[in-house]
Amino acid sequence: MSTDDIEYDDELYTDTSMFDAEEIVRSVEEVARDKKKVEKKLPARRRFEIMVEERKLAEDLGEAFDDEWDDDWGDDEWS
């Protein structure tokens, strides 16, 4: 069976009303709170290591976006 044989409803895939944004945000916030509770119980050395890891990841992500995305990215490169 090819992908052309599969029927799907375009409206179903573009309908965002099936997602409850409030519930998603509450869930993400709850996970973040739980993670912070666990981190508070860790020894100071491990908490410091986590902080350094998070800072390094943020710097790497920032550098990746700086390197990967040119200022003239939208100039019909994909046309």
C-alpha positions in Angstrom: 0.0 0.0 0.0 1.4 3.4 -1.0 0.9 6.6 0.9 -1.4 7.7 -1.9 -3.8 4.9 -1.0 -4.1 6.1 2.6 -7.1 8.3 3.2 -6.9 11.0 5.9 -8.9 14.0 7.0 -7.0 17.2 6.6 -9.2 18.9 9.1 -8.5 16.3 11.7 -4.7 16.9 11.5 -5.0 20.7 11.6 -7.7 20.8 14.3 -6.0 22.0 17.4 -9.3 22.0 19.4 -8.6 18.5 20.5 -5.6 19.7 22.6 -6.3 21.3 25.9 -3.5 23.9 26.2 -4.3 24.6 29.9 -3.9 20.9 30.7 -0.7 20.6 28.8 0.8 23.6 30.5 -0.3 22.3 33.9 1.2 19.0 33.2 4.6 20.5 32.2 4.6 22.7 35.2 3.9 19.8 37.5 6.7 17.8 36.1 9.1 20.8 36.5 8.0 21.2 40.1 8.5 17.5 40.8 11.9 17.7 39.3 12.9 20.6 41.4 11.7 18.8 44.6 13.9 15.8 43.7 16.9 18.1 42.9 16.5 19.9 46.3 17.2 16.6 48.0 20.4 16.0 46.1 23.8 16.8 47.6 25.1 20.3 46.8 27.8 19.0 44.6 25.3 17.2 42.3 23.0 20.2 42.2 26.0 22.3 41.1 26.8 19.7 38.4 23.2 19.9 37.2 23.3 23.7 37.1 26.6 23.6 35.1 25.2 21.0 32.7 22.0 23.1 32.1 24.1 26.2 31.5 26.4 24.4 29.0 23.3 23.0 27.2 21.8 26.5 26.9 25.1 27.9 25.6 25.5 25.0 23.1 21.9 25.6 21.9 22.5 29.3 21.5 25.7 28.7 19.6 23.9 26.1 17.4 21.3 28.6 16.4 23.8 31.3 15.8 25.9 29.0 13.5 23.0 27.2 11.7 20.7 30.1 10.9 21.9 32.8 8.6 20.4 36.3 8.7 19.4 35.9 5.0 17.7 32.5 5.6 14.3 33.5 4.2 15.6 34.8 0.8 13.9 32.2 -1.4 16.5 29.5 -0.6 13.7 26.9 -0.6 12.0 28.1 -3.7 
